[in-house]
Amino acid sequence: MDMQALLQQAQQMQQQLMEAQQQLDEAKVEGTSGGGLVKVTVNGRGSVEEIKIDPQTIDAEDTEETAQTVADMVLAAIRDAESSVEELQQEKMGPLAEGLGGGMPGGGMPGGGMPGLPGF
């Protein structure tokens, strides 16, 4: 077992992880509902950053129902954005998890493991 090579590999993976996290922090993902009447922008970590509601969504004649409709549409747009964020996170972080060997405790994947380290 070459400890130097193992440490170098761990440092490279840490750098890749930090880069992936930075990319997620900077990413912007949009979710929509109501045919685009409601748009929600979230970052790659899933935090909502902006909500836009088209004025056409508001019906001044029926404010109570409009309020419920808008709330439902905002929730649907957030869920749409969350789905896109999950895909983005998998794209950025998935390869790193596979590189760690998935079989590590808490990794959630059977088999795998760190090369050269039995039981990990």
PyRosetta script that sets phi, psi and omega in degrees:
from pyrosetta import init, pose_from_sequence

init()
pose = pose_from_sequence("MDMQALLQQAQQMQQQLMEAQQQLDEAKVEGTSGGGLVKVTVNGRGSVEEIKIDPQTIDAEDTEETAQTVADMVLAAIRDAESSVEELQQEKMGPLAEGLGGGMPGGGMPGGGMPGLPGF")
pose.set_psi(1, 126.6)
pose.set_omega(1, -179.4)
pose.set_phi(2, -98.2)
pose.set_psi(2, 100.1)
pose.set_omega(2, -177.3)
pose.set_phi(3, -62.9)
pose.set_psi(3, -36.5)
pose.set_omega(3, -179.4)
pose.set_phi(4, -62.3)
pose.set_psi(4, -44.9)
pose.set_omega(4, 179.6)
pose.set_phi(5, -65.4)
pose.set_psi(5, -38.8)
pose.set_omega(5, 179.4)
pose.set_phi(6, -65.0)
pose.set_psi(6, -43.1)
pose.set_omega(6, 178.0)
pose.set_phi(7, -65.1)
pose.set_psi(7, -39.7)
pose.set_omega(7, 178.6)
pose.set_phi(8, -64.1)
pose.set_psi(8, -41.5)
pose.set_omega(8, 178.5)
pose.set_phi(9, -63.1)
pose.set_psi(9, -41.6)
pose.set_omega(9, 179.1)
pose.set_phi(10, -63.9)
pose.set_psi(10, -39.7)
pose.set_omega(10, 178.2)
pose.set_phi(11, -65.9)
pose.set_psi(11, -39.7)
pose.set_omega(11, 178.2)
pose.set_phi(12, -64.2)
pose.set_psi(12, -42.5)
pose.set_omega(12, 179.7)
pose.set_phi(13, -65.9)
pose.set_psi(13, -38.1)
pose.set_omega(13, 177.8)
pose.set_phi(14, -63.5)
pose.set_psi(14, -42.5)
pose.set_omega(14, 178.2)
pose.set_phi(15, -63.1)
pose.set_psi(15, -43.4)
pose.set_omega(15, 179.0)
pose.set_phi(16, -63.6)
pose.set_psi(16, -38.7)
pose.set_omega(16, 178.0)
pose.set_phi(17, -63.6)
pose.set_psi(17, -44.9)
pose.set_omega(17, 179.2)
pose.set_phi(18, -63.2)
pose.set_psi(18, -39.9)
pose.set_omega(18, 178.4)
pose.set_phi(19, -65.6)
pose.set_psi(19, -41.9)
pose.set_omega(19, 179.0)
pose.set_phi(20, -64.3)
pose.set_psi(20, -41.2)
pose.set_omega(20, 178.3)
pose.set_phi(21, -64.6)
pose.set_psi(21, -39.3)
pose.set_omega(21, 177.6)
pose.set_phi(22, -62.5)
pose.set_psi(22, -43.6)
pose.set_omega(22, 179.1)
pose.set_phi(23, -62.4)
pose.set_psi(23, -39.3)
pose.set_omega(23, 178.0)
pose.set_phi(24, -66.3)
pose.set_psi(24, -40.0)
pose.set_omega(24, 178.9)
pose.set_phi(25, -61.9)
pose.set_psi(25, -35.9)
pose.set_omega(25, -176.5)
pose.set_phi(26, -87.1)
pose.set_psi(26, -16.0)
pose.set_omega(26, -176.3)
pose.set_phi(27, -70.5)
pose.set_psi(27, 147.3)
pose.set_omega(27, 173.9)
pose.set_phi(28, -124.6)
pose.set_psi(28, 129.0)
pose.set_omega(28, -178.7)
pose.set_phi(29, -125.2)
pose.set_psi(29, 137.8)
pose.set_omega(29, -179.3)
pose.set_phi(30, -111.3)
pose.set_psi(30, 137.9)
pose.set_omega(30, 172.5)
pose.set_phi(31, -118.0)
pose.set_psi(31, 145.7)
pose.set_omega(31, -178.8)
pose.set_phi(32, -132.7)
pose.set_psi(32, 161.6)
pose.set_omega(32, 171.6)
pose.set_phi(33, -153.0)
pose.set_psi(33, 167.6)
pose.set_omega(33, 179.1)
pose.set_phi(34, 61.8)
pose.set_psi(34, 34.7)
pose.set_omega(34, 179.9)
pose.set_phi(35, 65.7)
pose.set_psi(35, 28.4)
pose.set_omega(35, 178.6)
pose.set_phi(36, 96.8)
pose.set_psi(36, 2.5)
pose.set_omega(36, 178.8)
pose.set_phi(37, -68.2)
pose.set_psi(37, -29.5)
pose.set_omega(37, 176.5)
pose.set_phi(38, -123.6)
pose.set_psi(38, 129.8)
pose.set_omega(38, 178.6)
pose.set_phi(39, -128.0)
pose.set_psi(39, 134.4)
pose.set_omega(39, 179.2)
pose.set_phi(40, -123.4)
pose.set_psi(40, 131.4)
pose.set_omega(40, 176.3)
pose.set_phi(41, -109.8)
pose.set_psi(41, 128.6)
pose.set_omega(41, 177.4)
pose.set_phi(42, -126.6)
pose.set_psi(42, 157.8)
pose.set_omega(42, 174.6)
pose.set_phi(43, -86.1)
pose.set_psi(43, 175.7)
pose.set_omega(43, -175.8)
pose.set_phi(44, -66.7)
pose.set_psi(44, -9.0)
pose.set_omega(44, 176.1)
pose.set_phi(45, -97.2)
pose.set_psi(45, -4.9)
pose.set_omega(45, 175.7)
pose.set_phi(46, 98.6)
pose.set_psi(46, 4.5)
pose.set_omega(46, 178.9)
pose.set_phi(47, -81.5)
pose.set_psi(47, 129.3)
pose.set_omega(47, 179.0)
pose.set_phi(48, -69.4)
pose.set_psi(48, 129.8)
pose.set_omega(48, -179.4)
pose.set_phi(49, -112.8)
pose.set_psi(49, -25.6)
pose.set_omega(49, -177.8)
pose.set_phi(50, -158.5)
pose.set_psi(50, 143.7)
pose.set_omega(50, 174.1)
pose.set_phi(51, -129.2)
pose.set_psi(51, 127.5)
pose.set_omega(51, 176.9)
pose.set_phi(52, -119.0)
pose.set_psi(52, 131.6)
pose.set_omega(52, 178.8)
pose.set_phi(53, -122.4)
pose.set_psi(53, 120.6)
pose.set_omega(53, 178.6)
pose.set_phi(54, -65.2)
pose.set_psi(54, 132.9)
pose.set_omega(54, 179.7)
pose.set_phi(55, -57.3)
pose.set_psi(55, -23.9)
pose.set_omega(55, 177.9)
pose.set_phi(56, -62.7)
pose.set_psi(56, -18.4)
pose.set_omega(56, -178.5)
pose.set_phi(57, -70.2)
pose.set_psi(57, -26.2)
pose.set_omega(57, -174.2)
pose.set_phi(58, -86.3)
pose.set_psi(58, 126.7)
pose.set_omega(58, 175.7)
pose.set_phi(59, -110.5)
pose.set_psi(59, 103.9)
pose.set_omega(59, -176.9)
pose.set_phi(60, -63.4)
pose.set_psi(60, -20.6)
pose.set_omega(60, -178.9)
pose.set_phi(61, -76.3)
pose.set_psi(61, -25.6)
pose.set_omega(61, -175.9)
pose.set_phi(62, -139.0)
pose.set_psi(62, 74.6)
pose.set_omega(62, -174.0)
pose.set_phi(63, -65.4)
pose.set_psi(63, -36.0)
pose.set_omega(63, -178.3)
pose.set_phi(64, -64.6)
pose.set_psi(64, -48.5)
pose.set_omega(64, 179.4)
pose.set_phi(65, -68.2)
pose.set_psi(65, -37.9)
pose.set_omega(65, 177.8)
pose.set_phi(66, -60.0)
pose.set_psi(66, -43.6)
pose.set_omega(66, 179.7)
pose.set_phi(67, -59.1)
pose.set_psi(67, -44.7)
pose.set_omega(67, 179.5)
pose.set_phi(68, -66.7)
pose.set_psi(68, -41.5)
pose.set_omega(68, 179.2)
pose.set_phi(69, -62.2)
pose.set_psi(69, -45.4)
pose.set_omega(69, 179.5)
pose.set_phi(70, -63.1)
pose.set_psi(70, -42.9)
pose.set_omega(70, 178.5)
pose.set_phi(71, -59.8)
pose.set_psi(71, -44.2)
pose.set_omega(71, 178.8)
pose.set_phi(72, -63.5)
pose.set_psi(72, -40.9)
pose.set_omega(72, -179.2)
pose.set_phi(73, -68.6)
pose.set_psi(73, -37.5)
pose.set_omega(73, 176.9)
pose.set_phi(74, -63.6)
pose.set_psi(74, -44.8)
pose.set_omega(74, 178.6)
pose.set_phi(75, -61.0)
pose.set_psi(75, -42.9)
pose.set_omega(75, 179.1)
pose.set_phi(76, -64.3)
pose.set_psi(76, -39.4)
pose.set_omega(76, 179.0)
pose.set_phi(77, -66.9)
pose.set_psi(77, -38.4)
pose.set_omega(77, 177.7)
pose.set_phi(78, -64.5)
pose.set_psi(78, -43.4)
pose.set_omega(78, 178.9)
pose.set_phi(79, -63.5)
pose.set_psi(79, -37.3)
pose.set_omega(79, 176.7)
pose.set_phi(80, -63.0)
pose.set_psi(80, -44.3)
pose.set_omega(80, 178.9)
pose.set_phi(81, -65.7)
pose.set_psi(81, -40.5)
pose.set_omega(81, 179.3)
pose.set_phi(82, -60.2)
pose.set_psi(82, -39.3)
pose.set_omega(82, 178.0)
pose.set_phi(83, -61.8)
pose.set_psi(83, -43.2)
pose.set_omega(83, 179.0)
pose.set_phi(84, -67.1)
pose.set_psi(84, -36.2)
pose.set_omega(84, 178.5)
pose.set_phi(85, -65.5)
pose.set_psi(85, -41.0)
pose.set_omega(85, 178.1)
pose.set_phi(86, -59.6)
pose.set_psi(86, -42.1)
pose.set_omega(86, 177.8)
pose.set_phi(87, -63.8)
pose.set_psi(87, -43.0)
pose.set_omega(87, 179.7)
pose.set_phi(88, -64.2)
pose.set_psi(88, -43.3)
pose.set_omega(88, 179.3)
pose.set_phi(89, -62.3)
pose.set_psi(89, -41.5)
pose.set_omega(89, 178.6)
pose.set_phi(90, -64.0)
pose.set_psi(90, -40.2)
pose.set_omega(90, 179.3)
pose.set_phi(91, -63.1)
pose.set_psi(91, -41.4)
pose.set_omega(91, -176.1)
pose.set_phi(92, -83.8)
pose.set_psi(92, -38.3)
pose.set_omega(92, -172.3)
pose.set_phi(93, -102.2)
pose.set_psi(93, -23.1)
pose.set_omega(93, -177.3)
pose.set_phi(94, -54.7)
pose.set_psi(94, -49.7)
pose.set_omega(94, 179.5)
pose.set_phi(95, -60.5)
pose.set_psi(95, -31.0)
pose.set_omega(95, 178.9)
pose.set_phi(96, -70.2)
pose.set_psi(96, -39.6)
pose.set_omega(96, 178.2)
pose.set_phi(97, -63.8)
pose.set_psi(97, -39.8)
pose.set_omega(97, 177.8)
pose.set_phi(98, -65.1)
pose.set_psi(98, -37.0)
pose.set_omega(98, 178.7)
pose.set_phi(99, -65.6)
pose.set_psi(99, -28.5)
pose.set_omega(99, 177.6)
pose.set_phi(100, -76.7)
pose.set_psi(100, -14.9)
pose.set_omega(100, 175.0)
pose.set_phi(101, 95.8)
pose.set_psi(101, 10.7)
pose.set_omega(101, 170.3)
pose.set_phi(102, 46.8)
pose.set_psi(102, -26.0)
pose.set_omega(102, -176.8)
pose.set_phi(103, -86.9)
pose.set_psi(103, 2.5)
pose.set_omega(103, 178.3)
pose.set_phi(104, -69.2)
pose.set_psi(104, 152.6)
pose.set_omega(104, 179.1)
pose.set_phi(105, -53.0)
pose.set_psi(105, 130.9)
pose.set_omega(105, -178.8)
pose.set_phi(106, 83.2)
pose.set_psi(106, -5.6)
pose.set_omega(106, -178.1)
pose.set_phi(107, -71.9)
pose.set_psi(107, -27.2)
pose.set_omega(107, 175.1)
pose.set_phi(108, 82.4)
pose.set_psi(108, -3.5)
pose.set_omega(108, -179.8)
pose.set_phi(109, -117.2)
pose.set_psi(109, 134.4)
pose.set_omega(109, 178.3)
pose.set_phi(110, -72.6)
pose.set_psi(110, 155.6)
pose.set_omega(110, 175.9)
pose.set_phi(111, 74.8)
pose.set_psi(111, -157.5)
pose.set_omega(111, 177.8)
pose.set_phi(112, 68.4)
pose.set_psi(112, -140.7)
pose.set_omega(112, 179.7)
pose.set_phi(113, 115.1)
pose.set_psi(113, 170.0)
pose.set_omega(113, 178.4)
pose.set_phi(114, -78.9)
pose.set_psi(114, 127.7)
pose.set_omega(114, 179.4)
pose.set_phi(115, -57.8)
pose.set_psi(115, 133.1)
pose.set_omega(115, 176.2)
pose.set_phi(116, 82.7)
pose.set_psi(116, -3.0)
pose.set_omega(116, 179.1)
pose.set_phi(117, -121.2)
pose.set_psi(117, 94.1)
pose.set_omega(117, -178.8)
pose.set_phi(118, -58.8)
pose.set_psi(118, 138.5)
pose.set_omega(118, 176.7)
pose.set_phi(119, 86.6)
pose.set_psi(119, 0.6)
pose.set_omega(119, 179.6)
pose.set_phi(120, -112.3)
pose.dump_pdb("model.pdb")
